[in-house]
Amino acid sequence: MTDPPTPNSERPKKPDAEGYLPVRLMQEDNANELKQIFRVQRVPADEWKPLFRSVFYAVSPKGSAEQRVGQDPLAPEQARALKASLAFQEYRIANVITNLRIKDASAELRKLTVDEKQSIYDQLVSPSSEDITWSDLCDFLGFKRSQLKGVGSLTEDGEERISSRPPRLTSVQRIYESDNKIRKPLVAWWKSASDNEHEAMIRLLSNTVDIDKVREDVAYASAIEFIDGLDDDALTKLDSVDLPSGRAAYSVETLQKLTRQMLTTDDDLHEARKTLFNVTDSWRPPADPIGEPLGNPSVDRVLKNVNRYLMNCQQRWGNPVSVNIEHVRSSFSSVAFARKDKREYEKNNEKRSIFRSSLSEQLRADEQMEKVRESDLRRLEAIQRQNGQCLYCGRTITFRTCEMDHIVPRKGVGSTNTRTNFAAVCAECNRMKSNTPFAIWARSEDAQTRGVSLAEAKKRVTMFTFNPKSYAPREVKAFKQAVIARLQQTEDDAAIDNRSIESVAWMADELHRRIDWYFNAKQYVNSASIDDAEAETMKTTVSVFQGRVTASARRAAGIEGKIHFIGQQSKTRLDRRHHAVDASVIAMMNTAAAQTLMERESLRESQRLIGLMPGERSWKEYPYEGTSRYESFHLWLDNMDVLLELLNDALDNDRIAVMQSQRYVLGNSIAHDATIHPLEKVPLGSAMSADLIRRASTPALWCALTRLPDYDEKEGLPEDSHREIRVHDTRYSADDEMGFFASQAAQIAVQEGSADIGSAIHHARVYRCWKTNAKGVRKYF
C-alpha cells in the first residue's frame, strides 16, 4: 500500500489545451481522490488503510455463476451445457439438418436420408473459415437449390430459425479467426488437442470456471499449460476471443446422445427425444423466465419492462387470451450497434440517392417526364443493368418498349417484389411467359422457337453492368447469384403465410418462447393431466409481428387520416402518445388479419411497379368478395373503427398518460471538444459588424445586441459611447468588453473561452421562422 501522494508543489503540471477532467474516470483517480480526503482530514494511516482496502476490495467474477447453472430437464443430475461448447454446436447443426426437406420428382417433401445428413454434417463441422451456403451444399448433394425446403422455419425445439446461412462450429471459427498475435500458437495447440481438451479450453475462454480452482484437474492440464506459457500481450489477445454466450437447454451428455440419434437414424429432434427419454408429443424444454437478463443492456431493459407489464396485467385481469407483440429489430440493439447501423445506412442511402437522382435527371431529359415515379426508376435501372437487352430473349429494349416481369410468380395472392425477381423484358416474351416460372417456360417449344434458353439468360446475367454508386462489388456478386437462382427455379414462390407476418429476429423468437412457456407451461410437461379440449381453451396465444404489419394496419383501418394527434391527423413522433396508438393497433391484431394486410401490401407494391395486369383489380379492393378471409377482415375493420373512436376520445380528453415526456439518460460522451479557444473581446461601445454579432458567445448576448434600436441586419451596430445592454440581469456599459467566438465554427462558451461542438451536435430545434416580403415586413410561422 502506498502512502498518500506528495504535496501540490511536486505534482506534474496540468497539460495545456485539454479539459480539466478526462473523458472517463479511472479507478486510480478515485483512489487518489480518497487519499486526498484522508490527508485533508488528517486521518491516521492505521485507520485509513483498512478502510481504503475495503473500498477497493474486488474478487474475480470468473466462475462465480457456475454454482447457479440450471439443470438439464432430461437429465436433472447434470448441468446445462454452454452454447460455446462443441457438443451444443454439433447438436445445433444436426437439429437444423433434420428440419430440412427435399422436393424430388414426386409432389411430397421428404426428409434427408441418413447418408445425406451425415454428408452435410461433415461439411459443416469442418474447421474451414470459408463461407458455405445452402447452394454449395445442394451442389455437393446433387440437388438444385430450389429443391431444398425449410430455410426460414423454426427448428423443432423452437430455439432458432434456420437462417439463410448454414450453421457452423462458431467457437472453432472464432479461434481460427483470432488476433494475429495469438492465432498461430492457439490453432497449433487446437489441432493437437483432444475433444475433451477442446471443451476445457472453451470453458476457460468463456470465463465460466476459475482457472485457479481447476489447476489440479487433469482435464484442464493441457489448456492451462498453454495459457501459462503466454506473455501478457498474448493473454490479452486470448481473452479477446469472442465465443457465443448463454446456456443450452440440455447437458453435454444429452446433446451428444441427441446428435448421435439424429445422425444415425431417420429421427428428427422430436422423435429422438421420444425414443431416448420417453417424453410425450407435447413436451418442450423449459424456457427462461421472461425478465431474466441476457447480458445485453438494451435487451435486458426491454425484457424487464415486458415482464413487469405482463405481471401487472395478469394480477389485475388473470391470464390473457392472447399476447401480441410488435418487434422492432433496433429496439434490442445496443447503442453502439444502433449508431454503427445508422451510419452505414446513411452512407449507403447517400450513395444510392445520388445514383437515383442521376436516373431521374436522365428520364426528365430523354423521356420528357415531369413526374418520375419509383416504377420508372426501377425500369430504367433494370434496362441499364441488362445492357439494353431483354433478359429472356436478348432482343434490344428501350424505356418505352420494355415491360417489367416477375421471373418467378408467387402462389396465391401477391408477388415477390425484390429487385432480384424483376426483369426488364420485351412485350412478346412477357405475354408468352405469362404467370409461369422462367425455367419452366424456357423449356416450351414456343420459347425455344423465339430463341429463349436458360443458358443464354444466365450468360446475360453474368454480363450485367452496375453503377458503382449503386452497388458494392460484394453486392454485385450476390445480386447476380440471386438472379441466376431465380432463373433456375422451377416452382412458384410459396404463398404468403406466417413467415411473412412474424418477426424472424432471434430476440423475437426468444421473447415469444419465454412468454409462451410462462402462460402455457402445463401443456408442455409430461405430467400434464388436462385433455386437449381443455388445453386449447386455457391456452394463451402469443404472436410477434413485424413493425410493417402495424403500419399497414393503421393505413388500412383509416387511422392514419383520422387520429387526433397534436397538430395533424396522422402518426407523428412529435406526439409521444403515438406509442399508445401503435400498442392499441397491435393489440387488435390477429393472424388472419395480418396475413391479409401483407397480401394487400404485396399487391400494392407489385401494382405500383408494373401496373395493373389485364383483368386485375386494384389492391385497395382486396380482399375481394368471395375470397378467403373476406368476412373476417371486414369484421376486423369494424372493430378498428370502434378502436379509433375510443382512441380519439382518450386523446381529446387527455386520458393517455405520458410517463416519459423526455428521455433522461446518464450518457458517457463528450459535450464538446477538449481544446479551449480564447474569446475575441470587443468593447460594447465600439462598432460591430453583423458577422461579429452573429458570433456572440451566448444566445442572451446575441438577443441583447440585435434588439438595440440602431441594429441593422446587414451593417450591424455603429459606434456608440453611451451604449448599454442587460444580459441575464447584469448591466453592461460601453467600456465593458463583450465576448465573441473567434471563428464561424459551431461552438459553446466554456471556462471563459469557447470549444468546438461540431463532433457533438445531436440535433437542432427550430422554434420560429420568418419570411421577409418585398416591403421588408416579416411574416412569422
SELUM-974766 format. One line per field, with one value per residue (C-alpha): residue in one letter; residue number from 1; x, y, z. Coordinates in steps of 0.1 Angstrom, whole numbers, plus 5000, padded with zeros to 4 digits. Example, Ala and Ser with C-alpha at 12.3 -4.5 7.8 and 13.67 -1.06 7.14 Angstrom:
BEGIN
resn <- [A,S]
resi <- [1,2]
X <- [5123,5137]
Y <- [4955,4989]
Z <- [5078,5071]
END
This chain:
BEGIN
resn <- [M,T,D,P,P,T,P,N,S,E,R,P,K,K,P,D,A,E,G,Y,L,P,V,R,L,M,Q,E,D,N,A,N,E,L,K,Q,I,F,R,V,Q,R,V,P,A,D,E,W,K,P,L,F,R,S,V,F,Y,A,V,S,P,K,G,S,A,E,Q,R,V,G,Q,D,P,L,A,P,E,Q,A,R,A,L,K,A,S,L,A,F,Q,E,Y,R,I,A,N,V,I,T,N,L,R,I,K,D,A,S,A,E,L,R,K,L,T,V,D,E,K,Q,S,I,Y,D,Q,L,V,S,P,S,S,E,D,I,T,W,S,D,L,C,D,F,L,G,F,K,R,S,Q,L,K,G,V,G,S,L,T,E,D,G,E,E,R,I,S,S,R,P,P,R,L,T,S,V,Q,R,I,Y,E,S,D,N,K,I,R,K,P,L,V,A,W,W,K,S,A,S,D,N,E,H,E,A,M,I,R,L,L,S,N,T,V,D,I,D,K,V,R,E,D,V,A,Y,A,S,A,I,E,F,I,D,G,L,D,D,D,A,L,T,K,L,D,S,V,D,L,P,S,G,R,A,A,Y,S,V,E,T,L,Q,K,L,T,R,Q,M,L,T,T,D,D,D,L,H,E,A,R,K,T,L,F,N,V,T,D,S,W,R,P,P,A,D,P,I,G,E,P,L,G,N,P,S,V,D,R,V,L,K,N,V,N,R,Y,L,M,N,C,Q,Q,R,W,G,N,P,V,S,V,N,I,E,H,V,R,S,S,F,S,S,V,A,F,A,R,K,D,K,R,E,Y,E,K,N,N,E,K,R,S,I,F,R,S,S,L,S,E,Q,L,R,A,D,E,Q,M,E,K,V,R,E,S,D,L,R,R,L,E,A,I,Q,R,Q,N,G,Q,C,L,Y,C,G,R,T,I,T,F,R,T,C,E,M,D,H,I,V,P,R,K,G,V,G,S,T,N,T,R,T,N,F,A,A,V,C,A,E,C,N,R,M,K,S,N,T,P,F,A,I,W,A,R,S,E,D,A,Q,T,R,G,V,S,L,A,E,A,K,K,R,V,T,M,F,T,F,N,P,K,S,Y,A,P,R,E,V,K,A,F,K,Q,A,V,I,A,R,L,Q,Q,T,E,D,D,A,A,I,D,N,R,S,I,E,S,V,A,W,M,A,D,E,L,H,R,R,I,D,W,Y,F,N,A,K,Q,Y,V,N,S,A,S,I,D,D,A,E,A,E,T,M,K,T,T,V,S,V,F,Q,G,R,V,T,A,S,A,R,R,A,A,G,I,E,G,K,I,H,F,I,G,Q,Q,S,K,T,R,L,D,R,R,H,H,A,V,D,A,S,V,I,A,M,M,N,T,A,A,A,Q,T,L,M,E,R,E,S,L,R,E,S,Q,R,L,I,G,L,M,P,G,E,R,S,W,K,E,Y,P,Y,E,G,T,S,R,Y,E,S,F,H,L,W,L,D,N,M,D,V,L,L,E,L,L,N,D,A,L,D,N,D,R,I,A,V,M,Q,S,Q,R,Y,V,L,G,N,S,I,A,H,D,A,T,I,H,P,L,E,K,V,P,L,G,S,A,M,S,A,D,L,I,R,R,A,S,T,P,A,L,W,C,A,L,T,R,L,P,D,Y,D,E,K,E,G,L,P,E,D,S,H,R,E,I,R,V,H,D,T,R,Y,S,A,D,D,E,M,G,F,F,A,S,Q,A,A,Q,I,A,V,Q,E,G,S,A,D,I,G,S,A,I,H,H,A,R,V,Y,R,C,W,K,T,N,A,K,G,V,R,K,Y,F]
resi <- [1,2,3,4,5,6,7,8,9,10,11,12,13,14,15,16,17,18,19,20,21,22,23,24,25,26,27,28,29,30,31,32,33,34,35,36,37,38,39,40,41,42,43,44,45,46,47,48,49,50,51,52,53,54,55,56,57,58,59,60,61,62,63,64,65,66,67,68,69,70,71,72,73,74,75,76,77,78,79,80,81,82,83,84,85,86,87,88,89,90,91,92,93,94,95,96,97,98,99,100,101,102,103,104,105,106,107,108,109,110,111,112,113,114,115,116,117,118,119,120,121,122,123,124,125,126,127,128,129,130,131,132,133,134,135,136,137,138,139,140,141,142,143,144,145,146,147,148,149,150,151,152,153,154,155,156,157,158,159,160,161,162,163,164,165,166,167,168,169,170,171,172,173,174,175,176,177,178,179,180,181,182,183,184,185,186,187,188,189,190,191,192,193,194,195,196,197,198,199,200,201,202,203,204,205,206,207,208,209,210,211,212,213,214,215,216,217,218,219,220,221,222,223,224,225,226,227,228,229,230,231,232,233,234,235,236,237,238,239,240,241,242,243,244,245,246,247,248,249,250,251,252,253,254,255,256,257,258,259,260,261,262,263,264,265,266,267,268,269,270,271,272,273,274,275,276,277,278,279,280,281,282,283,284,285,286,287,288,289,290,291,292,293,294,295,296,297,298,299,300,301,302,303,304,305,306,307,308,309,310,311,312,313,314,315,316,317,318,319,320,321,322,323,324,325,326,327,328,329,330,331,332,333,334,335,336,337,338,339,340,341,342,343,344,345,346,347,348,349,350,351,352,353,354,355,356,357,358,359,360,361,362,363,364,365,366,367,368,369,370,371,372,373,374,375,376,377,378,379,380,381,382,383,384,385,386,387,388,389,390,391,392,393,394,395,396,397,398,399,400,401,402,403,404,405,406,407,408,409,410,411,412,413,414,415,416,417,418,419,420,421,422,423,424,425,426,427,428,429,430,431,432,433,434,435,436,437,438,439,440,441,442,443,444,445,446,447,448,449,450,451,452,453,454,455,456,457,458,459,460,461,462,463,464,465,466,467,468,469,470,471,472,473,474,475,476,477,478,479,480,481,482,483,484,485,486,487,488,489,490,491,492,493,494,495,496,497,498,499,500,501,502,503,504,505,506,507,508,509,510,511,512,513,514,515,516,517,518,519,520,521,522,523,524,525,526,527,528,529,530,531,532,533,534,535,536,537,538,539,540,541,542,543,544,545,546,547,548,549,550,551,552,553,554,555,556,557,558,559,560,561,562,563,564,565,566,567,568,569,570,571,572,573,574,575,576,577,578,579,580,581,582,583,584,585,586,587,588,589,590,591,592,593,594,595,596,597,598,599,600,601,602,603,604,605,606,607,608,609,610,611,612,613,614,615,616,617,618,619,620,621,622,623,624,625,626,627,628,629,630,631,632,633,634,635,636,637,638,639,640,641,642,643,644,645,646,647,648,649,650,651,652,653,654,655,656,657,658,659,660,661,662,663,664,665,666,667,668,669,670,671,672,673,674,675,676,677,678,679,680,681,682,683,684,685,686,687,688,689,690,691,692,693,694,695,696,697,698,699,700,701,702,703,704,705,706,707,708,709,710,711,712,713,714,715,716,717,718,719,720,721,722,723,724,725,726,727,728,729,730,731,732,733,734,735,736,737,738,739,740,741,742,743,744,745,746,747,748,749,750,751,752,753,754,755,756,757,758,759,760,761,762,763,764,765,766,767,768,769,770,771,772,773,774,775,776,777,778,779,780,781]
X <- [5000,5015,5013,4992,5006,5031,5021,5008,5041,5056,5027,5032,5018,4983,4987,4978,4948,4929,4898,4900,4885,4893,4866,4863,4873,4897,4900,4933,4915,4890,4919,4939,4908,4901,4937,4935,4904,4922,4951,4930,4911,4944,4931,4959,4974,4964,4928,4925,4944,4919,4891,4908,4913,4876,4865,4886,4881,4874,4870,4873,4838,4852,4834,4811,4780,4790,4770,4738,4737,4703,4698,4691,4653,4660,4689,4683,4716,4736,4741,4731,4759,4775,4763,4800,4806,4813,4786,4759,4771,4773,4738,4726,4739,4723,4690,4689,4697,4668,4644,4653,4632,4639,4613,4621,4601,4571,4549,4557,4585,4609,4634,4671,4685,4710,4738,4727,4725,4760,4775,4761,4771,4807,4808,4795,4817,4849,4872,4874,4867,4854,4817,4794,4760,4729,4735,4770,4755,4729,4756,4775,4745,4734,4702,4690,4687,4650,4645,4657,4628,4627,4651,4634,4613,4617,4636,4617,4629,4619,4654,4661,4651,4670,4689,4699,4734,4740,4752,4789,4811,4812,4837,4862,4858,4863,4895,4907,4899,4915,4941,4973,4993,4977,4962,4992,5001,4964,4955,4986,4975,4939,4949,4970,4944,4917,4880,4879,4908,4889,4859,4882,4898,4863,4852,4883,4878,4842,4851,4827,4854,4881,4914,4930,4904,4909,4947,4948,4921,4938,4910,4923,4960,4968,4948,4963,4998,4992,4978,5006,5031,5018,5031,5009,5002,4992,4970,4952,4946,4935,4909,4895,4884,4846,4827,4789,4773,4745,4734,4718,4686,4704,4736,4767,4758,4722,4733,4757,4730,4705,4731,4741,4704,4696,4726,4724,4686,4657,4646,4644,4647,4611,4614,4649,4636,4607,4630,4658,4639,4603,4587,4553,4545,4537,4569,4592,4623,4616,4622,4639,4618,4605,4626,4658,4688,4708,4737,4729,4717,4692,4677,4676,4658,4631,4627,4623,4596,4577,4579,4566,4537,4526,4528,4507,4481,4479,4475,4447,4427,4441,4458,4453,4436,4464,4497,4506,4540,4553,4590,4612,4647,4666,4648,4670,4702,4730,4736,4770,4754,4725,4749,4770,4739,4726,4760,4761,4725,4731,4763,4746,4715,4735,4753,4720,4703,4729,4725,4687,4689,4710,4684,4657,4675,4681,4644,4634,4659,4655,4618,4605,4589,4578,4570,4593,4579,4596,4585,4602,4635,4632,4626,4655,4679,4670,4674,4709,4719,4708,4727,4695,4687,4656,4668,4648,4655,4683,4665,4670,4646,4642,4624,4593,4592,4601,4579,4587,4581,4584,4609,4592,4555,4540,4513,4482,4480,4507,4543,4579,4588,4625,4649,4664,4630,4623,4634,4631,4617,4602,4564,4563,4583,4562,4530,4542,4557,4526,4523,4549,4584,4610,4628,4595,4586,4621,4616,4585,4585,4573,4601,4628,4614,4619,4655,4649,4671,4682,4719,4718,4698,4724,4752,4733,4732,4770,4773,4752,4765,4763,4769,4795,4773,4745,4762,4795,4815,4803,4767,4771,4782,4754,4729,4740,4739,4703,4690,4705,4689,4655,4660,4667,4637,4610,4583,4562,4572,4553,4522,4523,4520,4531,4567,4557,4540,4560,4593,4622,4648,4664,4652,4617,4617,4633,4607,4579,4593,4596,4560,4545,4562,4551,4514,4512,4539,4513,4507,4544,4553,4549,4528,4501,4467,4444,4428,4432,4399,4406,4442,4430,4405,4431,4459,4473,4481,4514,4523,4552,4545,4568,4567,4554,4522,4513,4520,4499,4471,4469,4466,4440,4418,4419,4436,4464,4440,4415,4436,4435,4472,4486,4487,4480,4458,4485,4512,4538,4567,4565,4534,4548,4513,4518,4533,4499,4482,4506,4501,4463,4465,4488,4465,4436,4458,4452,4470,4443,4441,4479,4482,4455,4474,4506,4488,4475,4510,4524,4496,4502,4539,4535,4509,4530,4560,4544,4509,4475,4475,4446,4416,4433,4415,4432,4449,4427,4397,4414,4402,4376,4341,4342,4379,4391,4391,4368,4343,4369,4389,4358,4349,4384,4379,4346,4365,4392,4365,4354,4390,4395,4366,4379,4414,4402,4381,4410,4433,4408,4402,4439,4435,4466,4494,4529,4552,4584,4580,4617,4644,4669,4699,4733,4754,4792,4800,4816,4796,4824,4860,4886,4906,4896,4899,4901,4872,4875,4870,4853,4842,4804,4805,4826,4813,4803,4797,4767,4791,4807,4773,4763,4793,4781,4793,4758,4723,4714,4742,4730,4694,4705,4726,4701,4673,4691,4673,4703,4710,4709,4708,4734,4756,4754,4759,4776,4800,4781,4799,4766,4755,4742,4726,4714,4723,4709,4701,4736,4740,4770,4782,4801,4835,4828,4843,4820,4830,4826,4836,4868,4856,4824,4825,4797,4810,4799,4812,4833,4856,4857,4866,4850,4851,4840,4809,4810,4815,4790,4759,4729,4700,4686,4652,4635,4610,4601,4609,4600,4599,4605,4583,4592,4582,4606,4578,4584,4558,4564,4555]
Y <- [5000,5034,5065,5095,5115,5143,5180,5200,5217,5184,5173,5174,5205,5202,5196,5226,5227,5199,5198,5196,5161,5131,5115,5087,5085,5056,5036,5053,5087,5076,5062,5094,5115,5093,5096,5134,5134,5114,5138,5169,5154,5142,5106,5084,5057,5028,5040,5049,5020,4993,5015,5020,4983,4977,5003,4988,4951,4931,4894,4880,4871,4842,4810,4827,4817,4780,4772,4787,4769,4753,4716,4695,4688,4654,4645,4665,4654,4672,4709,4727,4730,4761,4774,4778,4741,4719,4695,4721,4735,4699,4693,4726,4716,4681,4697,4721,4693,4672,4701,4704,4687,4678,4680,4653,4645,4635,4662,4651,4666,4640,4640,4637,4602,4592,4593,4628,4641,4628,4642,4677,4674,4666,4696,4720,4707,4712,4739,4758,4795,4797,4806,4777,4784,4762,4764,4749,4720,4714,4712,4688,4665,4669,4689,4723,4750,4753,4717,4724,4734,4745,4775,4803,4780,4773,4742,4715,4728,4764,4775,4793,4797,4781,4811,4819,4807,4771,4768,4761,4754,4790,4785,4768,4796,4823,4806,4803,4840,4852,4880,4875,4877,4846,4828,4807,4791,4788,4770,4748,4737,4732,4709,4687,4687,4661,4668,4669,4693,4715,4717,4725,4754,4767,4767,4787,4812,4816,4826,4800,4784,4800,4788,4788,4764,4738,4738,4703,4690,4668,4676,4712,4704,4709,4741,4756,4747,4765,4796,4797,4798,4831,4866,4895,4907,4872,4867,4899,4888,4853,4870,4889,4857,4862,4829,4825,4832,4816,4780,4753,4736,4703,4689,4679,4642,4647,4669,4642,4615,4635,4644,4607,4596,4623,4615,4577,4572,4588,4605,4643,4660,4653,4616,4614,4629,4604,4575,4583,4599,4587,4621,4630,4646,4680,4681,4711,4721,4749,4784,4811,4835,4864,4890,4870,4892,4881,4904,4930,4962,4971,4937,4934,4967,4956,4922,4939,4962,4935,4912,4940,4949,4913,4905,4936,4926,4890,4902,4926,4905,4870,4851,4869,4853,4865,4884,4904,4920,4944,4937,4964,4950,4981,4981,4952,4967,4982,5019,5013,4989,5012,5041,5019,5006,5041,5054,5025,5031,5068,5062,5037,5057,5088,5069,5054,5088,5103,5075,5077,5115,5109,5085,5110,5137,5113,5105,5141,5149,5119,5110,5145,5132,5158,5134,5105,5075,5047,5023,5045,5044,5006,5001,5024,5008,4973,4983,4998,4968,4944,4965,4973,4936,4916,4892,4863,4865,4891,4915,4952,4970,5007,5025,5029,4994,4972,4957,4946,4909,4887,4860,4836,4842,4836,4811,4827,4865,4890,4886,4886,4922,4921,4936,4901,4888,4917,4916,4941,4921,4927,4927,4895,4875,4889,4879,4844,4836,4849,4837,4809,4804,4813,4779,4761,4784,4783,4745,4751,4749,4785,4798,4778,4789,4825,4818,4817,4794,4792,4790,4822,4841,4831,4844,4878,4879,4875,4905,4927,4963,4980,5016,5018,5043,5018,4985,4975,4947,4921,4931,4928,4892,4884,4901,4881,4848,4856,4864,4832,4812,4828,4819,4783,4780,4757,4763,4793,4810,4799,4818,4845,4828,4832,4837,4869,4884,4872,4887,4863,4880,4858,4881,4880,4842,4842,4866,4845,4813,4828,4843,4812,4790,4812,4810,4776,4755,4730,4718,4711,4689,4651,4654,4675,4660,4682,4669,4685,4704,4720,4728,4746,4766,4776,4784,4819,4827,4845,4863,4885,4907,4927,4965,4969,4949,4977,5004,4986,4981,5019,5027,5000,5009,5047,5056,5075,5102,5103,5101,5133,5138,5173,5194,5166,5136,5110,5093,5118,5110,5146,5134,5107,5092,5075,5046,5041,5042,5016,4994,4995,4987,4956,4945,4942,4922,4885,4861,4862,4900,4903,4878,4897,4930,4916,4903,4938,4953,4927,4936,4973,4971,4949,4972,5002,4988,4971,4984,4966,4935,4929,4918,4926,4946,4973,4963,4988,4965,4934,4911,4907,4893,4855,4853,4837,4859,4885,4884,4881,4911,4933,4923,4934,4967,4973,4966,4991,5018,5013,5014,5047,5063,5051,5064,5098,5102,5093,5117,5146,5143,5138,5104,5088,5094,5102,5087,5099,5132,5134,5108,5114,5091,5094,5093,5087,5110,5144,5176,5195,5192,5194,5223,5257,5287,5323,5346,5377,5407,5438,5469,5473,5508,5501,5495,5458,5442,5418,5389,5397,5399,5365,5351,5363,5339,5334,5335,5362,5384,5380,5388,5420,5433,5426,5442,5476,5503,5511,5475,5467,5432,5440,5466,5456,5483,5517,5531,5545,5556,5557,5521,5500,5465,5440,5403,5379,5407,5422,5456,5464,5499,5510,5504,5468,5441,5415,5380,5367,5334,5338,5316,5307,5271,5258,5265,5267,5291,5271,5283,5319,5306,5285,5249,5234,5212,5201,5164,5165,5181,5158,5178,5213,5226,5253,5272,5301,5312,5341,5353,5389,5402,5429,5457,5443,5431,5398,5371,5346,5309]
Z <- [5000,4990,5011,5001,4972,4976,4981,4953,4945,4934,4912,4874,4857,4841,4803,4781,4758,4775,4796,4834,4835,4813,4793,4818,4854,4861,4894,4902,4900,4927,4948,4946,4955,4985,4997,4993,5015,5042,5041,5044,5073,5089,5092,5107,5083,5106,5102,5066,5051,5062,5051,5018,5012,5019,4994,4966,4976,4945,4937,4901,4888,4867,4876,4901,4881,4879,4910,4897,4863,4856,4854,4823,4822,4806,4830,4862,4878,4851,4844,4812,4786,4773,4739,4732,4737,4707,4719,4716,4682,4668,4681,4666,4632,4634,4645,4616,4591,4603,4598,4561,4534,4498,4470,4444,4413,4435,4449,4485,4505,4520,4548,4541,4542,4569,4543,4531,4567,4575,4543,4551,4588,4578,4556,4583,4611,4591,4606,4574,4577,4542,4538,4530,4515,4511,4474,4480,4500,4474,4447,4469,4472,4435,4441,4429,4455,4447,4458,4494,4517,4553,4553,4574,4595,4632,4643,4662,4696,4688,4697,4664,4628,4600,4587,4552,4561,4574,4610,4617,4646,4657,4685,4662,4636,4662,4673,4637,4632,4664,4666,4647,4679,4693,4662,4652,4686,4695,4663,4666,4701,4690,4662,4685,4714,4721,4721,4759,4759,4734,4757,4786,4767,4757,4793,4803,4775,4783,4819,4834,4856,4878,4864,4899,4912,4884,4882,4898,4875,4848,4823,4822,4824,4787,4783,4814,4803,4770,4788,4814,4785,4771,4778,4789,4753,4741,4772,4764,4728,4740,4763,4733,4716,4715,4720,4720,4754,4772,4781,4761,4773,4778,4793,4772,4776,4764,4735,4724,4726,4706,4680,4676,4673,4647,4625,4626,4623,4605,4637,4639,4673,4682,4676,4691,4724,4725,4717,4741,4770,4767,4766,4752,4719,4735,4757,4754,4773,4799,4788,4809,4830,4809,4827,4832,4819,4789,4795,4768,4784,4757,4756,4794,4796,4772,4790,4823,4810,4792,4823,4846,4823,4818,4855,4863,4837,4850,4886,4876,4849,4850,4822,4788,4759,4736,4738,4707,4703,4677,4674,4660,4654,4665,4699,4710,4696,4717,4714,4697,4672,4665,4658,4635,4617,4613,4599,4574,4564,4559,4539,4516,4513,4503,4475,4464,4464,4442,4417,4417,4412,4381,4368,4374,4355,4327,4325,4325,4298,4275,4280,4289,4321,4346,4374,4379,4398,4417,4390,4363,4382,4387,4350,4338,4363,4351,4314,4321,4342,4314,4288,4269,4263,4271,4298,4283,4245,4243,4219,4222,4246,4255,4283,4261,4247,4277,4304,4339,4348,4378,4370,4394,4403,4437,4446,4459,4462,4456,4442,4453,4447,4452,4427,4420,4409,4385,4349,4321,4291,4257,4254,4234,4260,4288,4270,4262,4296,4314,4350,4348,4363,4336,4339,4330,4302,4287,4280,4260,4222,4217,4239,4221,4188,4200,4209,4247,4268,4304,4295,4274,4301,4327,4304,4301,4339,4342,4318,4340,4344,4377,4386,4414,4432,4434,4445,4461,4444,4470,4465,4427,4431,4454,4431,4401,4420,4433,4398,4384,4412,4403,4366,4375,4399,4386,4412,4422,4454,4484,4493,4519,4553,4589,4579,4561,4592,4621,4631,4623,4646,4672,4700,4688,4689,4723,4737,4721,4737,4772,4772,4757,4784,4812,4804,4787,4806,4818,4783,4776,4805,4808,4839,4823,4832,4812,4780,4746,4746,4780,4770,4739,4759,4786,4761,4757,4721,4717,4684,4675,4644,4623,4626,4590,4600,4624,4598,4572,4598,4606,4569,4561,4591,4582,4615,4596,4585,4614,4646,4667,4673,4682,4650,4625,4618,4611,4630,4643,4666,4680,4699,4722,4725,4692,4712,4728,4694,4680,4710,4707,4670,4675,4704,4680,4655,4647,4623,4596,4595,4595,4566,4546,4553,4540,4509,4503,4507,4482,4457,4463,4456,4426,4410,4418,4400,4370,4369,4368,4347,4323,4344,4377,4404,4425,4457,4475,4469,4484,4499,4472,4478,4477,4486,4518,4549,4533,4561,4589,4575,4573,4609,4619,4601,4621,4653,4643,4637,4673,4684,4665,4683,4717,4709,4697,4728,4750,4731,4731,4769,4777,4793,4777,4803,4790,4816,4800,4782,4778,4779,4807,4803,4820,4790,4788,4759,4751,4751,4732,4721,4747,4732,4747,4724,4737,4730,4709,4733,4719,4738,4739,4726,4695,4661,4655,4621,4616,4612,4646,4663,4649,4667,4701,4728,4744,4730,4756,4743,4707,4717,4736,4707,4679,4699,4701,4680,4659,4649,4612,4598,4571,4588,4624,4651,4647,4674,4704,4736,4756,4747,4775,4775,4800,4798,4824,4848,4846,4831,4808,4797,4766,4782,4792,4769,4754,4743,4708,4692,4671,4642,4624,4636,4659,4694,4730,4758,4782,4811,4798,4763,4737,4725,4691,4692,4656,4665,4693,4677,4683,4668,4663,4671,4651,4672,4649,4614,4592,4556,4546,4518,4492,4516,4542,4565,4583,4583,4611,4610]
END
